[in-house]
């Protein structure tokens, strides 16, 4: 019903910036809360950020507050994650996802993108 495609990952140095994008097709995104998650090798998938259907409410994990910003453009069916002051521990595959449930809970998400690799060098 909803297809999500991640892009924008890459290799950056510590302290650098990167913007991730999530393009949606199918049902329009204006009925979903959109989230970003990440998964590093050997670790569980963890919540990064989310934004509600209207764009009026955002949610952030403590480890990205003040560094990452989530935004959405429902008219374009796009969601973004602006990442600044990147650290080596931010290295992971990043996924966008859509939910009608709890923003911080991975099991509440109905649709997932394929992921994009972010690597931060020391």
DAZI-V787116 format. One record per backbone hydrogen bond with DSSP energy under -1.0 kcal/mol. NH is the residue of the N-H (numbers start at 0). CO is the residue of the C=O. E is the energy in kcal/mol with one decimal. If there is no record, write none. Layout:
NH;CO;E / NH;CO;E
This chain:
2;24;-2.2 / 4;22;-2.2 / 6;20;-1.9 / 11;118;-2.6 / 13;120;-1.6 / 14;85;-3.3 / 15;12;-2.4 / 17;82;-2.4 / 19;80;-2.7 / 20;6;-2.7 / 21;78;-2.0 / 22;4;-2.3 / 23;76;-2.4 / 24;2;-2.0 / 26;0;-2.1 / 31;28;-2.1 / 32;98;-2.8 / 33;50;-2.6 / 34;96;-2.6 / 35;48;-3.3 / 36;94;-2.8 / 37;45;-2.2 / 38;92;-2.1 / 42;39;-2.2 / 45;37;-2.9 / 47;35;-2.5 / 48;35;-1.6 / 49;58;-2.2 / 50;33;-2.6 / 51;56;-2.5 / 58;49;-2.5 / 60;47;-2.6 / 63;60;-1.7 / 66;63;-2.3 / 67;63;-2.4 / 68;81;-2.3 / 70;79;-1.9 / 72;77;-2.8 / 77;72;-2.0 / 78;21;-1.9 / 79;70;-2.8 / 80;19;-2.2 / 81;68;-3.0 / 82;17;-3.2 / 83;66;-1.8 / 85;15;-2.2 / 89;86;-2.2 / 90;87;-1.8 / 91;117;-1.9 / 92;38;-2.3 / 93;115;-2.9 / 94;36;-2.9 / 96;34;-2.1 / 97;110;-2.0 / 98;32;-2.8 / 104;101;-1.3 / 107;104;-1.7 / 108;105;-1.6 / 109;97;-2.5 / 110;97;-1.4 / 112;95;-2.8 / 115;93;-1.9 / 117;91;-2.7 / 118;9;-2.7 / 120;11;-2.6
